[in-house]
Amino acid sequence: MLKALEQKKQEQQTSRNSQKEEIVYNQWATFRVDNELYGIDVMQVKEVLRFSAITPVPGADASVLGIINLRGNVVTVIDTRQMFHLPMVEPDEETRVIVVEFNESEVIGLVVDSVDEVLSLPQKDVERAPNASGDETSKRFVQGVCYHSNMLIILLDLSKMLLSITPTEEEESVAVPAMPTV
């Protein structure tokens, strides 16, 4: 009888442990572009800067605003509005440049309308991005969507987003012809 009670108690404990699902949280740095809330993995964010003068780069992709000098390092600055095919607006007091790490060796700045906050979102609450518009250009950057405090947050895949405007090695070799040998 005692053995049966002990076995039943052990089964209940095992059942409780299996019901306790470990919740995994991811942290997202959130920002706004055209009144939409976006998020990127906070581990890729190096710093947030006030918008300042940007030096244009001739021949660069349309979404590349130019470059800035950040403590002796050249940082390419991307216009998120251009990348998302949104209308241009003049920078204001809220405009920021989010400096992110890309490919573990490059640092890139993203111009956004404003920076919001860092949120810890349960991974289980992140849903796949719906394809309602049929427009693959904007969907290809979206990792997922999540609701937080009744706000929809569009979670971006920063690598895919930046790779879309980064030339491949093949494109670079075509763009820069080799010097003829004499």
ZAGU-15017 format. One record per atom (N, C-alpha, C, CB): residue in one letter; x, y, z. Coordinates in pm, whole numbers, padded with zeros to 5 digits, always signed. Last residue first. Glycine has a CB too. Example, Ala and Ser with C-alpha at 12.3 -4.5 7.8 and 13.67 -1.06 7.14 Angstrom:
2
S+01285-00225+00708/S+01367-00106+00714/S+01290+00003+00787/S+01408-00060+00572/A+01319-00569+00780/A+01230-00450+00780/A+01320-00330+00780/A+01131-00447+00905/
END
This chain:
182
V+04952+04494-06877/V+05025+04541-06996/V+05134+04448-07030/V+05082+04679-06974/T+04620+04411-06778/T+04765+04398-06758/T+04834+04435-06888/T+04804+04253-06714/P+04341+04612-06681/P+04411+04529-06781/P+04560+04525-06752/P+04386+04583-06924/M+04172+04573-06376/M+04260+04657-06457/M+04333+04568-06557/M+04363+04736-06368/A+03838+04450-06361/A+03980+04433-06333/A+04061+04523-06425/A+04023+04284-06350/P+03553+04642-06268/P+03629+04563-06365/P+03777+04560-06331/P+03609+04619-06506/V+03325+04629-06042/V+03461+04682-06043/V+03543+04598-06139/V+03523+04682-05899/A+03088+04493-06096/A+03083+04638-06077/A+03221+04701-06083/A+03018+04671-05944/V+03167+04228-06099/V+03112+04286-06221/V+03117+04439-06212/V+02967+04237-06245/S+03245+04195-05837/S+03346+04173-05940/S+03298+04228-06074/S+03378+04023-05952/E+03004+04246-05705/E+03117+04336-05683/E+03220+04319-05794/E+03180+04311-05547/E+02851+04029-05784/E+02810+04163-05825/E+02924+04261-05810/E+02690+04209-05742/E+02997+03824-05656/E+02983+03824-05802/E+02947+03962-05852/E+02877+03722-05847/E+02962+03888-05388/E+03097+03894-05443/E+03093+03897-05595/E+03182+03775-05394/T+02667+04099-05367/T+02737+03971-05352/T+02876+03986-05411/T+02658+03854-05420/P+02588+04402-05196/P+02623+04330-05318/P+02694+04199-05286/P+02712+04418-05408/T+02318+04449-04987/T+02461+04428-04988/T+02498+04350-05115/T+02509+04353-04860/I+02048+04454-04968/I+02111+04571-05031/I+02263+04560-05037/I+02073+04697-04955/S+01982+04217-04850/S+01908+04254-04970/S+01970+04375-05040/S+01764+04284-04934/L+02123+04204-04616/L+02176+04129-04729/L+02107+04169-04859/L+02160+03980-04706/L+01953+04347-04446/L+02078+04409-04490/L+02141+04335-04608/L+02176+04415-04375/M+01740+04164-04418/M+01715+04301-04455/M+01842+04366-04514/M+01665+04381-04334/K+01860+03934-04324/K+01795+03932-04456/K+01775+04074-04507/K+01659+03859-04448/S+01951+04038-04073/S+02045+03982-04171/S+01984+03982-04311/S+02085+03839-04132/L+01715+04113-03938/L+01812+04214-03977/L+01909+04162-04084/L+01890+04260-03854/D+01405+04046-03956/D+01526+03966-03967/D+01632+04060-04025/D+01504+03836-04058/L+01174+04207-03733/L+01253+04202-03856/L+01372+04109-03845/L+01300+04340-03892/L+00849+04199-03627/L+00985+04159-03591/L+01066+04133-03719/L+00984+04033-03499/I+00616+04426-03557/I+00669+04354-03672/I+00815+04326-03642/I+00651+04435-03806/I+00369+04427-03319/I+00511+04454-03341/I+00557+04365-03455/I+00596+04427-03211/L+00068+04574-03233/L+00132+04478-03322/L+00277+04520-03342/L+00058+04468-03458/M-00052+04619-02908/M+00020+04677-03020/M+00084+04566-03102/M+00128+04778-02971/N-00155+04524-02668/N-00247+04555-02777/N-00182+04627-02895/N-00359+04637-02725/S+00083+04449-02536/S+00001+04561-02488/S-00089+04614-02599/S+00091+04675-02435/H+00189+04297-02822/H+00234+04331-02688/H+00157+04457-02646/H+00391+04355-02682/Y+00194+04046-03067/Y+00116+04150-03000/Y+00171+04170-02860/Y-00035+04114-02997/C+00415+03991-03339/C+00377+03962-03201/C+00293+04078-03148/C+00503+03938-03112/V+00554+03826-03626/V+00479+03935-03564/V+00437+03892-03424/V+00355+03974-03651/G+00866+03762-03803/G+00741+03725-03739/G+00670+03848-03686/G+00765+03625-03626/Q+01052+03850-03981/Q+01077+03722-03914/Q+00949+03670-03850/Q+01189+03737-03807/V+01061+04020-04280/V+00983+03996-04159/V+01007+03855-04106/V+00834+04018-04187/F+01176+04059-04523/F+01252+04102-04406/F+01186+04061-04275/F+01270+04252-04408/R+00988+03973-04707/R+01113+03899-04699/R+01200+03939-04579/R+01192+03919-04826/K+00775+04149-04711/K+00763+04028-04630/K+00898+03958-04611/K+00664+03931-04695/S+00841+04347-04893/S+00841+04380-04751/S+00839+04256-04664/S+00721+04469-04718/T+00844+04197-05135/T+00955+04286-05101/T+00958+04321-04953/T+00947+04412-05183/E+00611+04053-05182/E+00725+03981-05126/E+00836+04075-05081/E+00780+03883-05229/D+00291+04116-05137/D+00412+04189-05173/D+00531+04124-05105/D+00400+04338-05134/G+00063+04012-05045/G+00118+03946-05162/G+00246+04013-05209/G+00016+03946-05274/S-00064+04098-04819/S-00048+04192-04929/S-00003+04125-05057/S+00051+04299-04891/A-00064+03886-04640/A-00192+03944-04682/A-00176+04030-04806/A-00252+04026-04570/N+00089+03669-04511/N+00116+03725-04644/N-00013+03780-04701/N+00178+03618-04739/P+00189+03699-04168/P+00089+03667-04270/P+00125+03732-04402/P-00051+03712-04224/A+00471+03568-04009/A+00413+03686-04074/A+00311+03644-04178/A+00523+03773-04139/R+00416+03356-03730/R+00469+03378-03865/R+00399+03496-03928/R+00453+03251-03952/E+00432+03496-03399/E+00363+03424-03506/E+00432+03451-03638/E+00214+03466-03513/V+00534+03468-03072/V+00572+03519-03204/V+00507+03431-03311/V+00728+03523-03221/D+00485+03344-02836/D+00386+03442-02880/D+00416+03500-03019/D+00379+03555-02780/K+00705+03189-02779/K+00582+03118-02819/K+00474+03214-02868/K+00528+03037-02701/Q+00890+03369-02686/Q+00908+03314-02820/Q+00781+03247-02871/Q+01023+03213-02820/P+00783+03658-02519/P+00789+03512-02519/P+00796+03459-02662/P+00667+03452-02445/L+00991+03943-02518/L+00871+03880-02571/L+00885+03728-02568/L+00843+03928-02715/S+01098+04223-02373/S+01119+04078-02364/S+00988+04013-02406/S+01163+04034-02219/L+01195+04524-02538/L+01090+04438-02485/L+01138+04293-02479/L+00963+04447-02571/V+01310+04848-02522/V+01352+04708-02533/V+01246+04623-02464/V+01494+04685-02470/E+01138+05109-02709/E+01194+05048-02588/E+01245+04908-02620/E+01089+05043-02475/D+01169+05321-02953/D+01068+05297-02850/D+01134+05242-02725/D+00960+05201-02902/V+01281+05581-03160/V+01315+05457-03089/V+01217+05443-02974/V+01464+05459-03037/S+01161+05701-03479/S+01184+05715-03334/S+01218+05578-03276/S+01058+05775-03264/D+01218+05662-03752/D+01145+05781-03708/D+01162+05807-03559/D+00997+05766-03741/V+01557+05564-03836/V+01420+05533-03799/V+01352+05661-03749/V+01414+05422-03690/V+01827+05448-04014/V+01754+05570-03979/V+01608+05531-03956/V+01767+05680-04090/L+02078+05238-03910/L+01942+05238-03965/L+01871+05365-03920/L+01863+05111-03919/G+02417+05170-03984/G+02319+05255-03916/G+02185+05249-03987/G+02370+05399-03909/I+02641+04898-03930/I+02552+04970-04019/I+02454+05052-03935/I+02476+04873-04114/V+02948+04739-03934/V+02855+04815-03851/V+02774+04903-03946/V+02931+04901-03743/E+03089+04415-03986/E+03040+04543-04036/E+02946+04607-03936/E+02971+04525-04170/S+03141+04178-03856/S+03254+04263-03890/S+03211+04402-03938/S+03337+04195-03997/E+02917+04025-03807/E+03023+04023-03705/E+03142+04112-03738/E+03070+03883-03684/N+02707+04087-03982/N+02812+03992-04024/N+02933+03990-03931/N+02858+04027-04163/F+02649+04386-03817/F+02609+04301-03929/F+02727+04215-03970/F+02558+04387-04049/E+02523+04570-03552/E+02633+04487-03599/E+02579+04392-03705/E+02699+04409-03482/V+02385+04902-03575/V+02374+04757-03555/V+02497+04687-03609/V+02248+04702-03623/V+02257+05195-03459/V+02380+05134-03508/V+02377+04986-03471/V+02508+05205-03449/I+01995+05385-03551/I+02026+05267-03470/I+02147+05200-03533/I+01902+05167-03462/V+01939+05713-03541/V+02016+05616-03618/V+02049+05503-03522/V+02147+05681-03682/R+01623+05891-03523/R+01743+05830-03465/R+01812+05741-03567/R+01707+05749-03339/T+01396+06154-03474/T+01468+06069-03570/T+01598+06020-03507/T+01497+06146-03701/E+01287+06345-03305/E+01270+06203-03269/E+01351+06109-03358/E+01124+06165-03275/E+01326+06590-03429/E+01389+06565-03299/E+01386+06417-03258/E+01321+06649-03193/D+01339+06479-03776/D+01299+06571-03670/D+01371+06533-03540/D+01144+06570-03650/P+01385+06459-04133/P+01423+06418-03997/P+01379+06524-03896/P+01576+06395-03987/E+01106+06460-04356/E+01223+06531-04304/E+01256+06479-04164/E+01199+06685-04302/V+01018+06160-04528/V+00984+06271-04439/V+01115+06335-04393/V+00898+06224-04317/M+00903+05962-04807/M+01011+06028-04733/M+00954+06138-04643/M+01116+06086-04831/P+00684+05678-04797/P+00714+05816-04837/P+00823+05877-04747/P+00587+05903-04831/L+00831+05346-04833/L+00742+05441-04765/L+00778+05582-04809/L+00752+05427-04611/H+00974+05109-04888/H+00893+05173-04991/H+00787+05266-04930/H+00825+05068-05078/F+01156+05020-04706/F+01020+04968-04691/F+00923+05030-04792/F+00970+04993-04549/M+01380+05168-04785/M+01386+05022-04793/M+01246+04959-04786/M+01472+04967-04680/Q+01295+05424-04721/Q+01323+05390-04860/Q+01320+05238-04878/Q+01461+05447-04905/R+01283+05395-04441/R+01164+05435-04518/R+01181+05397-04666/R+01139+05589-04503/T+01543+05336-04367/T+01442+05231-04355/T+01315+05267-04433/T+01407+05206-04208/D+01837+05406-04508/D+01708+05471-04487/D+01599+05364-04485/D+01679+05578-04599/I+02152+05340-04361/I+02042+05292-04444/I+01914+05368-04408/I+02021+05138-04427/V+02489+05420-04363/V+02359+05453-04306/V+02249+05420-04407/V+02353+05603-04265/T+02797+05281-04271/T+02700+05299-04379/T+02563+05320-04315/T+02698+05176-04477/V+03056+05424-04097/V+02932+05349-04081/V+02839+05382-04197/V+02863+05381-03944/V+03393+05417-04023/V+03295+05455-04124/V+03175+05363-04110/V+03356+05448-04267/N+03538+05521-03717/N+03490+05410-03801/N+03385+05462-03899/N+03431+05295-03714/G+03592+05738-03557/G+03697+05690-03646/G+03657+05573-03734/G+03814+05650-03565/R+03342+05771-03422/R+03467+05750-03348/R+03576+05684-03435/R+03440+05664-03226/L+03189+05741-03705/L+03157+05713-03565/L+03285+05674-03493/L+03049+05600-03553/N+03088+05915-03972/N+03209+05879-03901/N+03172+05862-03755/N+03322+05985-03921/I+02854+05789-04212/I+02889+05877-04102/I+03020+05827-04042/I+02775+05884-03993/I+02718+05780-04547/I+02805+05731-04441/I+02822+05837-04332/I+02942+05690-04498/G+02400+05725-04702/G+02539+05767-04708/G+02618+05706-04594/G+02549+05919-04703/L+02159+05601-04748/L+02162+05748-04737/L+02304+05800-04751/L+02104+05793-04604/V+02056+05345-04940/V+02174+05389-04865/V+02177+05541-04867/V+02306+05329-04926/S+01850+05286-05108/S+01819+05289-04966/S+01939+05327-04878/S+01765+05155-04922/A+01970+05281-05362/A+01875+05389-05329/A+01845+05398-05180/A+01745+05369-05405/D+02323+05208-05346/D+02184+05164-05354/D+02093+05277-05308/D+02161+05035-05269/A+02558+05453-05477/A+02512+05355-05377/A+02367+05317-05404/A+02526+05413-05233/G+02653+05654-05641/G+02641+05518-05696/G+02592+05413-05599/G+02770+05476-05748/P+02806+05845-05383/P+02762+05835-05522/P+02757+05688-05567/P+02856+05916-05615/V+02691+05888-05070/V+02787+05805-05142/V+02735+05788-05285/V+02806+05665-05071/P+02667+06174-04844/P+02614+06086-04950/P+02726+06007-05018/P+02537+06168-05055/T+02705+06191-04502/T+02774+06217-04627/T+02723+06121-04734/T+02927+06202-04608/I+02483+06335-04276/I+02525+06210-04340/I+02588+06246-04474/I+02405+06110-04358/A+02437+06496-03965/A+02474+06505-04106/A+02528+06372-04158/A+02577+06616-04128/S+02220+06304-03745/S+02312+06414-03774/S+02348+06409-03922/S+02441+06405-03685/F+02002+06181-03500/F+02025+06200-03642/F+02118+06319-03661/F+01892+06222-03719/R+02154+06028-03216/R+02067+06131-03272/R+02103+06144-03420/R+02082+06269-03195/L+02194+05668-03194/L+02247+05804-03208/L+02137+05900-03252/L+02362+05807-03309/V+02245+05379-03010/V+02145+05463-03076/V+02197+05606-03075/V+02003+05452-03004/E+02443+05076-03053/E+02406+05202-02988/E+02301+05275-03070/E+02530+05291-02968/K+02425+04806-03131/K+02544+04854-03062/K+02514+04984-02986/K+02658+04877-03163/V+02214+04532-03165/V+02220+04678-03152/V+02344+04717-03071/V+02092+04733-03084/Q+02198+04262-03154/Q+02264+04318-03272/Q+02280+04470-03262/Q+02186+04282-03397/M+02048+04203-02934/M+02190+04163-02931/M+02267+04219-03050/M+02201+04010-02928/V+01787+04264-02996/V+01863+04362-02918/V+02013+04329-02915/V+01809+04370-02774/D+01650+04218-03306/D+01717+04148-03196/D+01810+04246-03124/D+01797+04025-03248/I+01395+04462-03366/I+01513+04386-03410/I+01578+04326-03286/I+01614+04477-03489/G+01064+04562-03451/G+01160+04515-03353/G+01275+04443-03421/G+01093+04422-03252/Y+00829+04832-03506/Y+00916+04725-03553/Y+01010+04683-03440/Y+00997+04769-03677/L+00522+04982-03549/L+00621+04942-03449/L+00697+04820-03501/L+00554+04912-03312/E+00437+05257-03757/E+00435+05113-03733/E+00546+05081-03634/E+00452+05031-03866/N+00465+05527-03823/N+00367+05489-03719/N+00349+05338-03701/N+00235+05549-03753/D+00697+05526-03987/D+00564+05553-04042/D+00453+05500-03951/D+00551+05490-04182/V+00861+05338-03761/V+00878+05393-03894/V+00737+05405-03951/V+00973+05303-03986/R+00997+05293-03436/R+00883+05326-03523/R+00932+05381-03657/R+00790+05427-03455/F+01131+05015-03249/F+01138+05149-03307/F+01019+05168-03400/F+01273+05171-03385/T+01278+04801-03002/T+01167+04843-03087/T+01183+04988-03131/T+01034+04825-03013/A+01473+04527-02956/A+01479+04673-02954/A+01372+04720-03050/A+01624+04728-02993/W+01387+04237-02781/W+01376+04310-02906/W+01388+04459-02880/W+01244+04277-02977/Q+01473+03924-02647/Q+01467+04068-02628/Q+01475+04138-02764/Q+01581+04117-02536/N+01280+03634-02586/N+01379+03702-02668/N+01362+03852-02645/N+01363+03665-02820/Y+01225+03362-02364/Y+01201+03502-02399/Y+01315+03552-02488/Y+01188+03591-02271/V+01069+03057-02323/V+01189+03123-02370/V+01152+03264-02415/V+01256+03043-02487/I+00940+02868-02065/I+00911+02976-02159/I+01041+03047-02193/I+00807+03075-02100/E+00892+02532-02018/E+00988+02639-02000/E+00964+02745-02107/E+01134+02585-02005/E+00600+02408-01880/E+00673+02432-02003/E+00767+02549-01980/E+00576+02461-02122/K+00490+02184-01678/K+00563+02310-01664/K+00650+02328-01788/K+00650+02313-01533/Q+00413+01932-01742/Q+00319+02039-01771/Q+00386+02176-01759/Q+00199+02032-01677/S+00621+01780-01649/S+00603+01784-01793/S+00506+01895-01833/S+00553+01649-01845/N+00583+01820-01375/N+00706+01867-01438/N+00690+01876-01589/N+00822+01774-01404/R+00338+01689-01334/R+00349+01833-01310/R+00472+01891-01380/R+00356+01863-01159/S+00413+01424-01391/S+00310+01489-01471/S+00318+01641-01457/S+00170+01438-01430/T+00595+01379-01187/T+00641+01371-01325/T+00543+01443-01416/T+00658+01225-01370/Q+00417+01398-00971/Q+00530+01490-00979/Q+00582+01494-01123/Q+00643+01447-00881/Q+00249+01180-01022/Q+00193+01315-01020/Q+00303+01420-01036/Q+00116+01339-00891/E+00434+00970-00995/E+00368+00991-01125/E+00309+01132-01132/E+00257+00886-01147/Q+00492+00993-00722/Q+00599+01013-00819/Q+00540+01040-00959/Q+00693+00889-00822/K+00246+00925-00614/K+00301+01057-00587/K+00410+01090-00689/K+00359+01064-00442/K+00228+00657-00699/K+00129+00754-00747/K+00181+00897-00729/K-00006+00736-00672/Q+00440+00548-00551/Q+00445+00543-00696/Q+00348+00646-00756/Q+00411+00401-00746/E+00345+00584-00292/E+00470+00648-00331/E+00482+00653-00483/E+00590+00572-00270/L+00121+00421-00295/L+00105+00565-00273/L+00230+00641-00320/L+00079+00594-00124/A+00247+00172-00335/A+00152+00220-00435/A+00131+00371-00421/A+00017+00146-00422/K+00391+00148-00098/K+00464+00152-00224/K+00374+00208-00335/K+00514+00011-00261/L+00188+00128+00085/L+00278+00242+00093/L+00353+00259-00038/L+00377+00226+00210/M+00083-00119+00000/M+00000+00000+00000/M+00087+00126+00000/M-00094+00000+00121/
END
